[in-house]
Amino acid sequence: MKKKLTMATIAMLSLTLVGCGGAKNNAKGNAPKENNKKVETTANAKTETAATLKDGTYTGKSSTDDYGGYIEVTVTVADGKISDAVVKNLDKEGKEKGEDYGKEAGEDGYKTAQMTLEASQKYGKDLKEKGSVEEVTAISGATQSYNQFLEAANDAVNQAK
C-alpha cells in the first residue's frame, strides 16, 4: 500500500512540474514574433574588447529579423577605446525606423515598436558610456533588438581589432 501511495505521489509531483513548465513555454509562444537567433558573448570576447582597439570609425550590421529589419551600429574608437556609438534601427529597405514605425500593428503594437526603438538608442548610449559590448544589458521587452544590437556592435568592434 505504501508503495502505491509513494508512486501516486511521485506521479502527481511529476505532472505538476511538467504543467508548470508548459505554462512558461506557452507564454513564450504568445510573445510578439521575434528573431530566434541569440547572440552569445563569451569571457574571451570581453577580454578581447578590453584590449586596445584601432582608432577609426567602424560600422557593424546585424542579421535581419522576421520582417527584414536589421540594426547597424557605428562605433568610433579614439585612443584605443570606444568614444561614440550610434545605433540605427533599419527596415527591410534600409530606411531608419521612426515615429510611424509600428502604427499598422494597432495601439499596443505601436507602443511596443516604439519602445524597442527607444531601447536600441539606449543600447548605443550604454556602449558609449561603458566602453564594452558585454557590459550593455538587455531591456525587458526589447530582446530581439538587444540580440541584433549585440551582433552589430560585435561586428563593428571586431573590425577595430
GROMACS elastic network, one bead per residue, 0.5 to 0.9 nm:
[ bonds ]
;  ai    aj funct       b0    kb
    1     4     6  0.52301   500
    1     5     6  0.62982   500
    1     6     6  0.86607   500
    2     5     6  0.50422   500
    2     6     6  0.60477   500
    2     7     6  0.85173   500
    3     6     6  0.51201   500
    3     7     6  0.61263   500
    3     8     6  0.85573   500
    4     7     6  0.50935   500
    4     8     6  0.60550   500
    4     9     6  0.85606   500
    5     8     6  0.50820   500
    5     9     6  0.61526   500
    5    10     6  0.86517   500
    6     9     6  0.50964   500
    6    10     6  0.62004   500
    6    11     6  0.85972   500
    7    10     6  0.51227   500
    7    11     6  0.61433   500
    7    12     6  0.86459   500
    8    11     6  0.50894   500
    8    12     6  0.61994   500
    8    13     6  0.86839   500
    9    12     6  0.51406   500
    9    13     6  0.62041   500
    9    14     6  0.85748   500
   10    13     6  0.51631   500
   10    14     6  0.61036   500
   10    15     6  0.86225   500
   11    14     6  0.51028   500
   11    15     6  0.62199   500
   11    16     6  0.86174   500
   12    15     6  0.51582   500
   12    16     6  0.61549   500
   12    17     6  0.87013   500
   13    16     6  0.50110   500
   13    17     6  0.62041   500
   13    18     6  0.85770   500
   14    17     6  0.52108   500
   14    18     6  0.61331   500
   14    19     6  0.84847   500
   15    18     6  0.50665   500
   15    19     6  0.59443   500
   15    20     6  0.85591   500
   16    19     6  0.50761   500
   16    20     6  0.62188   500
   16    21     6  0.86459   500
   17    20     6  0.51980   500
   17    21     6  0.62083   500
   17    22     6  0.86036   500
   18    21     6  0.51241   500
   18    22     6  0.61257   500
   18    23     6  0.87997   500
   19    22     6  0.50943   500
   19    23     6  0.64468   500
   19    24     6  0.89333   500
   20    23     6  0.53070   500
   20    24     6  0.66424   500
   20    25     6  0.89845   500
   21    24     6  0.52645   500
   21    25     6  0.64766   500
   21    26     6  0.88018   500
   22    25     6  0.51133   500
   22    26     6  0.61500   500
   22    27     6  0.87073   500
   23    26     6  0.50630   500
   23    27     6  0.63238   500
   23    28     6  0.88791   500
   24    27     6  0.52868   500
   24    28     6  0.67346   500
   24    29     6  0.89560   500
   25    28     6  0.52053   500
   25    29     6  0.64121   500
   25    30     6  0.89491   500
   26    30     6  0.63738   500
   26    31     6  0.88238   500
   27    30     6  0.52118   500
   27    31     6  0.64871   500
   28    31     6  0.51928   500
   28    32     6  0.85828   500
   29    32     6  0.82430   500
   29    33     6  0.86222   500
   30    33     6  0.83958   500
   31    34     6  0.81007   500
   32   109     6  0.88733   500
   33    36     6  0.88898   500
   33    66     6  0.76605   500
   34    37     6  0.86389   500
   34    65     6  0.70583   500
   34    66     6  0.68667   500
   34   143     6  0.82871   500
   34   144     6  0.59269   500
   35    38     6  0.80699   500
   35    64     6  0.80546   500
   35    65     6  0.51213   500
   35    66     6  0.59200   500
   35   144     6  0.61463   500
   35   147     6  0.86711   500
   35   148     6  0.88539   500
   36    65     6  0.86659   500
   36   144     6  0.79131   500
   37    63     6  0.89330   500
   37    65     6  0.88612   500
   37   144     6  0.84217   500
   37   147     6  0.75196   500
   37   148     6  0.86848   500
   38   144     6  0.82959   500
   38   147     6  0.58429   500
   38   148     6  0.84043   500
   38   151     6  0.89198   500
   39   146     6  0.89930   500
   39   147     6  0.56204   500
   39   148     6  0.77883   500
   39   150     6  0.65921   500
   39   151     6  0.62809   500
   40   147     6  0.86395   500
   40   150     6  0.85015   500
   40   151     6  0.89084   500
   41    44     6  0.82576   500
   41    45     6  0.64808   500
   41    46     6  0.77928   500
   41   133     6  0.88827   500
   41   134     6  0.67938   500
   41   150     6  0.84105   500
   42    45     6  0.51486   500
   42    46     6  0.65476   500
   42    47     6  0.88624   500
   42   134     6  0.83590   500
   43    46     6  0.50859   500
   43    47     6  0.64001   500
   43    48     6  0.87367   500
   43   134     6  0.88343   500
   44    47     6  0.52014   500
   44    48     6  0.62921   500
   44    49     6  0.86887   500
   45    48     6  0.50263   500
   45    49     6  0.60707   500
   45    50     6  0.85998   500
   45   134     6  0.79886   500
   45   154     6  0.89170   500
   46    49     6  0.51100   500
   46    50     6  0.62604   500
   46    51     6  0.88267   500
   46   132     6  0.74903   500
   46   133     6  0.79074   500
   46   134     6  0.61994   500
   46   135     6  0.87145   500
   47    50     6  0.52079   500
   47    51     6  0.66415   500
   48    51     6  0.51736   500
   48    52     6  0.83606   500
   48   161     6  0.83237   500
   49    52     6  0.75544   500
   49    53     6  0.76982   500
   49   131     6  0.86394   500
   49   132     6  0.63815   500
   49   133     6  0.77019   500
   49   134     6  0.84582   500
   49   157     6  0.73473   500
   49   158     6  0.83455   500
   49   161     6  0.82670   500
   50    53     6  0.83389   500
   50    81     6  0.83443   500
   50   131     6  0.84301   500
   50   132     6  0.71996   500
   51    80     6  0.80194   500
   51    81     6  0.86212   500
   51   161     6  0.82336   500
   52    79     6  0.81401   500
   52    81     6  0.65591   500
   52   160     6  0.89318   500
   52   161     6  0.75351   500
   53    56     6  0.88855   500
   53    77     6  0.68478   500
   53    78     6  0.83183   500
   53    79     6  0.79833   500
   53    81     6  0.60993   500
   53    82     6  0.80350   500
   53   157     6  0.78418   500
   53   158     6  0.88787   500
   53   159     6  0.89575   500
   53   160     6  0.53361   500
   53   161     6  0.51167   500
   54    77     6  0.67392   500
   54    78     6  0.78324   500
   54    79     6  0.79657   500
   54    80     6  0.56818   500
   54    81     6  0.82562   500
   54   159     6  0.86494   500
   54   160     6  0.51101   500
   54   161     6  0.60142   500
   55    76     6  0.73782   500
   55    79     6  0.63132   500
   55    80     6  0.57993   500
   55    81     6  0.77787   500
   55    82     6  0.87487   500
   55   160     6  0.72275   500
   56    75     6  0.82526   500
   56    76     6  0.57717   500
   56    77     6  0.52521   500
   56    78     6  0.68153   500
   56   160     6  0.74472   500
   57    74     6  0.68027   500
   57    75     6  0.56604   500
   57    77     6  0.62740   500
   57    78     6  0.89377   500
   57   156     6  0.85428   500
   57   160     6  0.80880   500
   58    73     6  0.81489   500
   58    74     6  0.54944   500
   58    75     6  0.52557   500
   58    76     6  0.64292   500
   58    77     6  0.81517   500
   58   155     6  0.86640   500
   58   156     6  0.51602   500
   58   157     6  0.72725   500
   58   159     6  0.65295   500
   58   160     6  0.67408   500
   59    72     6  0.66381   500
   59    73     6  0.55427   500
   59    75     6  0.62720   500
   59    76     6  0.88163   500
   59   152     6  0.77771   500
   59   153     6  0.79597   500
   59   155     6  0.75429   500
   59   157     6  0.84667   500
   59   159     6  0.82392   500
   60    71     6  0.83511   500
   60    72     6  0.55940   500
   60    73     6  0.52865   500
   60    74     6  0.63708   500
   60    75     6  0.81755   500
   60   151     6  0.78358   500
   60   153     6  0.58593   500
   60   154     6  0.72213   500
   60   157     6  0.78164   500
   60   158     6  0.87783   500
   60   159     6  0.81742   500
   61    70     6  0.72586   500
   61    71     6  0.59052   500
   61    73     6  0.65227   500
   61    74     6  0.88381   500
   61   148     6  0.82506   500
   61   149     6  0.84541   500
   61   151     6  0.71252   500
   61   153     6  0.76215   500
   61   155     6  0.66962   500
   61   156     6  0.76831   500
   62    65     6  0.88992   500
   62    70     6  0.57030   500
   62    71     6  0.54147   500
   62    72     6  0.64686   500
   62    73     6  0.85242   500
   62   147     6  0.85548   500
   62   148     6  0.52277   500
   62   149     6  0.69531   500
   62   150     6  0.80253   500
   62   151     6  0.51986   500
   62   153     6  0.82677   500
   62   155     6  0.79677   500
   63    68     6  0.86714   500
   63    69     6  0.83343   500
   63    70     6  0.60850   500
   63    71     6  0.78482   500
   63   148     6  0.69305   500
   63   151     6  0.76547   500
   63   152     6  0.81164   500
   64    67     6  0.73955   500
   64    69     6  0.51935   500
   64    71     6  0.79629   500
   64    92     6  0.79846   500
   64   148     6  0.81223   500
   65    68     6  0.52581   500
   65    69     6  0.53727   500
   65    70     6  0.62765   500
   65   144     6  0.80448   500
   65   148     6  0.83211   500
   66    69     6  0.74753   500
   67    70     6  0.89242   500
   67    91     6  0.79613   500
   67    92     6  0.70088   500
   68    90     6  0.88508   500
   68    91     6  0.64436   500
   68    93     6  0.81582   500
   69    89     6  0.74471   500
   69    90     6  0.55422   500
   69    93     6  0.80937   500
   69    94     6  0.78067   500
   70    88     6  0.84352   500
   70    89     6  0.61591   500
   70    90     6  0.53729   500
   70    91     6  0.64874   500
   70    92     6  0.73219   500
   70    94     6  0.82050   500
   70   145     6  0.85381   500
   70   148     6  0.69352   500
   70   149     6  0.88757   500
   70   152     6  0.88934   500
   71    87     6  0.69345   500
   71    88     6  0.56216   500
   71    90     6  0.58518   500
   71    91     6  0.86771   500
   71   120     6  0.85489   500
   71   145     6  0.76930   500
   71   148     6  0.60398   500
   71   149     6  0.62475   500
   71   151     6  0.86472   500
   71   152     6  0.65053   500
   72    86     6  0.81198   500
   72    87     6  0.58234   500
   72    88     6  0.51350   500
   72    89     6  0.66390   500
   72    90     6  0.75234   500
   72   148     6  0.85808   500
   72   149     6  0.75624   500
   72   152     6  0.57782   500
   72   153     6  0.77911   500
   72   156     6  0.89104   500
   73    85     6  0.66778   500
   73    86     6  0.56079   500
   73    88     6  0.63721   500
   73    89     6  0.88420   500
   73   124     6  0.76426   500
   73   149     6  0.71038   500
   73   152     6  0.55683   500
   73   153     6  0.54456   500
   73   154     6  0.89383   500
   73   155     6  0.85129   500
   73   156     6  0.68311   500
   74    84     6  0.80582   500
   74    85     6  0.55827   500
   74    86     6  0.51218   500
   74    87     6  0.65371   500
   74    88     6  0.83348   500
   74   124     6  0.89862   500
   74   152     6  0.85483   500
   74   153     6  0.75848   500
   74   156     6  0.67000   500
   75    82     6  0.66566   500
   75    83     6  0.76354   500
   75    84     6  0.57436   500
   75    86     6  0.65712   500
   75    87     6  0.88282   500
   75   124     6  0.89533   500
   75   127     6  0.89962   500
   75   128     6  0.84446   500
   75   153     6  0.75276   500
   75   156     6  0.63402   500
   75   157     6  0.72086   500
   75   160     6  0.88311   500
   76    81     6  0.83380   500
   76    82     6  0.58457   500
   76    83     6  0.56498   500
   76    85     6  0.63109   500
   76    86     6  0.86679   500
   77    80     6  0.59684   500
   77    81     6  0.52197   500
   77    83     6  0.54470   500
   77    84     6  0.71135   500
   77   157     6  0.89472   500
   77   160     6  0.76758   500
   78    81     6  0.55160   500
   78    82     6  0.64170   500
   78    83     6  0.58869   500
   78    84     6  0.87395   500
   79    82     6  0.83558   500
   79    83     6  0.85412   500
   80    83     6  0.89181   500
   80   160     6  0.89729   500
   81   131     6  0.67268   500
   81   132     6  0.89119   500
   82    85     6  0.74432   500
   82   127     6  0.78547   500
   82   128     6  0.62383   500
   82   129     6  0.86321   500
   82   130     6  0.86486   500
   82   131     6  0.52647   500
   82   132     6  0.76553   500
   82   157     6  0.86857   500
   83   127     6  0.89914   500
   83   128     6  0.58750   500
   83   129     6  0.81482   500
   83   131     6  0.74016   500
   84   124     6  0.81653   500
   84   125     6  0.80840   500
   84   127     6  0.78788   500
   84   128     6  0.50323   500
   84   129     6  0.83795   500
   84   131     6  0.87176   500
   85   123     6  0.88708   500
   85   124     6  0.52036   500
   85   125     6  0.67377   500
   85   126     6  0.86726   500
   85   127     6  0.64577   500
   85   128     6  0.54490   500
   85   153     6  0.86511   500
   86   121     6  0.76158   500
   86   124     6  0.56009   500
   86   125     6  0.77693   500
   86   128     6  0.86732   500
   87   120     6  0.65290   500
   87   121     6  0.59410   500
   87   122     6  0.88086   500
   87   123     6  0.77137   500
   87   124     6  0.55163   500
   87   125     6  0.86970   500
   87   149     6  0.78444   500
   87   153     6  0.87982   500
   88    96     6  0.63777   500
   88    97     6  0.80764   500
   88   117     6  0.89273   500
   88   120     6  0.77921   500
   88   121     6  0.78843   500
   89    94     6  0.88427   500
   89    95     6  0.83344   500
   89    96     6  0.57048   500
   89    97     6  0.58603   500
   89    98     6  0.87219   500
   89   117     6  0.68737   500
   89   120     6  0.71493   500
   89   121     6  0.86771   500
   89   145     6  0.84205   500
   90    93     6  0.76083   500
   90    94     6  0.52189   500
   90    95     6  0.52511   500
   90    97     6  0.54898   500
   91    94     6  0.52670   500
   91    95     6  0.54845   500
   91    96     6  0.63064   500
   91    97     6  0.61680   500
   92    95     6  0.74336   500
   93    96     6  0.88441   500
   94    97     6  0.89409   500
   97   100     6  0.75776   500
   97   101     6  0.56716   500
   97   117     6  0.76994   500
   98   101     6  0.54428   500
   98   114     6  0.81561   500
   98   117     6  0.79799   500
   99   102     6  0.83696   500
   99   103     6  0.86389   500
   99   114     6  0.71967   500
  100   103     6  0.57741   500
  100   104     6  0.86381   500
  100   110     6  0.82724   500
  100   114     6  0.86132   500
  101   104     6  0.79435   500
  101   110     6  0.70203   500
  101   113     6  0.65742   500
  101   114     6  0.68827   500
  101   117     6  0.87781   500
  102   105     6  0.54432   500
  102   106     6  0.75267   500
  102   107     6  0.86019   500
  102   109     6  0.60640   500
  102   111     6  0.76633   500
  102   112     6  0.78533   500
  102   113     6  0.52377   500
  102   114     6  0.70799   500
  103   106     6  0.57859   500
  103   107     6  0.70207   500
  103   109     6  0.71761   500
  103   111     6  0.85087   500
  103   113     6  0.83737   500
  104   107     6  0.85919   500
  104   109     6  0.79290   500
  104   110     6  0.74091   500
  105   108     6  0.73805   500
  105   110     6  0.59330   500
  105   113     6  0.87329   500
  106   109     6  0.52814   500
  106   110     6  0.58882   500
  106   111     6  0.86158   500
  107   110     6  0.51122   500
  107   111     6  0.62787   500
  107   112     6  0.87345   500
  108   111     6  0.51852   500
  108   112     6  0.62917   500
  108   113     6  0.86163   500
  109   112     6  0.51356   500
  109   113     6  0.60489   500
  109   114     6  0.85733   500
  110   113     6  0.50590   500
  110   114     6  0.61026   500
  110   115     6  0.84722   500
  111   114     6  0.52496   500
  111   115     6  0.60858   500
  111   116     6  0.87080   500
  112   115     6  0.50344   500
  112   116     6  0.63018   500
  112   117     6  0.87861   500
  112   141     6  0.77752   500
  112   142     6  0.85571   500
  113   116     6  0.52525   500
  113   117     6  0.64846   500
  113   118     6  0.88825   500
  114   117     6  0.50454   500
  114   118     6  0.63213   500
  114   119     6  0.86075   500
  115   118     6  0.51035   500
  115   119     6  0.61236   500
  115   120     6  0.86478   500
  115   141     6  0.80611   500
  115   142     6  0.75642   500
  116   120     6  0.61526   500
  116   121     6  0.87670   500
  116   139     6  0.87946   500
  116   141     6  0.73301   500
  116   142     6  0.51969   500
  116   143     6  0.86105   500
  116   144     6  0.86080   500
  116   145     6  0.65739   500
  116   146     6  0.89849   500
  117   120     6  0.51257   500
  117   121     6  0.65944   500
  117   122     6  0.88484   500
  117   142     6  0.86140   500
  117   145     6  0.81088   500
  118   121     6  0.52586   500
  118   122     6  0.63856   500
  118   123     6  0.88321   500
  119   123     6  0.62425   500
  119   124     6  0.88377   500
  119   138     6  0.86274   500
  119   139     6  0.66846   500
  119   141     6  0.89847   500
  119   142     6  0.65779   500
  119   145     6  0.76462   500
  119   146     6  0.81433   500
  120   123     6  0.51406   500
  120   124     6  0.66681   500
  120   125     6  0.89073   500
  120   142     6  0.80539   500
  120   145     6  0.62755   500
  120   146     6  0.71713   500
  120   149     6  0.72291   500
  121   124     6  0.52218   500
  121   125     6  0.63806   500
  121   126     6  0.86798   500
  122   126     6  0.59930   500
  122   127     6  0.84801   500
  122   139     6  0.89859   500
  123   126     6  0.50808   500
  123   127     6  0.61463   500
  123   128     6  0.87021   500
  123   136     6  0.64594   500
  123   137     6  0.78004   500
  123   138     6  0.80472   500
  123   139     6  0.86830   500
  123   146     6  0.75344   500
  123   149     6  0.73426   500
  124   127     6  0.50852   500
  124   128     6  0.63147   500
  124   129     6  0.87092   500
  124   136     6  0.86752   500
  124   149     6  0.83642   500
  124   153     6  0.88161   500
  125   128     6  0.51758   500
  125   129     6  0.62515   500
  125   130     6  0.85681   500
  126   129     6  0.50587   500
  126   130     6  0.58076   500
  126   131     6  0.79156   500
  126   132     6  0.87093   500
  126   133     6  0.86873   500
  126   135     6  0.81275   500
  126   136     6  0.58935   500
  126   137     6  0.84402   500
  127   130     6  0.52384   500
  127   131     6  0.53338   500
  127   132     6  0.58990   500
  127   133     6  0.59507   500
  127   134     6  0.87306   500
  127   135     6  0.75494   500
  127   136     6  0.60826   500
  127   153     6  0.87074   500
  128   131     6  0.53540   500
  128   132     6  0.79364   500
  129   132     6  0.85122   500
  130   133     6  0.79806   500
  130   135     6  0.64825   500
  130   136     6  0.73484   500
  131   135     6  0.79193   500
  131   136     6  0.89878   500
  132   135     6  0.55118   500
  132   136     6  0.71513   500
  133   136     6  0.56220   500
  133   137     6  0.88429   500
  133   150     6  0.68701   500
  133   153     6  0.66841   500
  133   154     6  0.68667   500
  133   157     6  0.83592   500
  134   137     6  0.76730   500
  134   150     6  0.82624   500
  136   146     6  0.89896   500
  136   150     6  0.86815   500
  137   146     6  0.80681   500
  138   141     6  0.86694   500
  138   142     6  0.70579   500
  138   143     6  0.63625   500
  138   145     6  0.87120   500
  138   146     6  0.57106   500
  138   147     6  0.83981   500
  139   142     6  0.55214   500
  139   143     6  0.67952   500
  139   146     6  0.74761   500
  140   143     6  0.66564   500
  141   144     6  0.83393   500
  142   145     6  0.53492   500
  142   146     6  0.61351   500
  142   147     6  0.87701   500
  143   147     6  0.61384   500
  143   148     6  0.85392   500
  144   147     6  0.51625   500
  144   148     6  0.61945   500
  144   149     6  0.84363   500
  145   148     6  0.50790   500
  145   149     6  0.58813   500
  145   150     6  0.85315   500
  146   150     6  0.61050   500
  146   151     6  0.85888   500
  147   150     6  0.51406   500
  147   151     6  0.62889   500
  147   152     6  0.87146   500
  148   151     6  0.51029   500
  148   152     6  0.61662   500
  148   153     6  0.84458   500
  149   152     6  0.51931   500
  149   153     6  0.58160   500
  149   154     6  0.82592   500
  150   153     6  0.51844   500
  150   154     6  0.58444   500
  150   155     6  0.83357   500
  151   154     6  0.53427   500
  151   155     6  0.61667   500
  151   156     6  0.88022   500
  152   155     6  0.50191   500
  152   156     6  0.63092   500
  152   157     6  0.87083   500
  153   156     6  0.50888   500
  153   157     6  0.61199   500
  153   158     6  0.84803   500
  154   157     6  0.50368   500
  154   158     6  0.59139   500
  154   159     6  0.85627   500
  155   158     6  0.52253   500
  155   159     6  0.64751   500
  156   159     6  0.52697   500
  156   160     6  0.66994   500
  157   160     6  0.50625   500
  157   161     6  0.67030   500
  158   161     6  0.53373   500
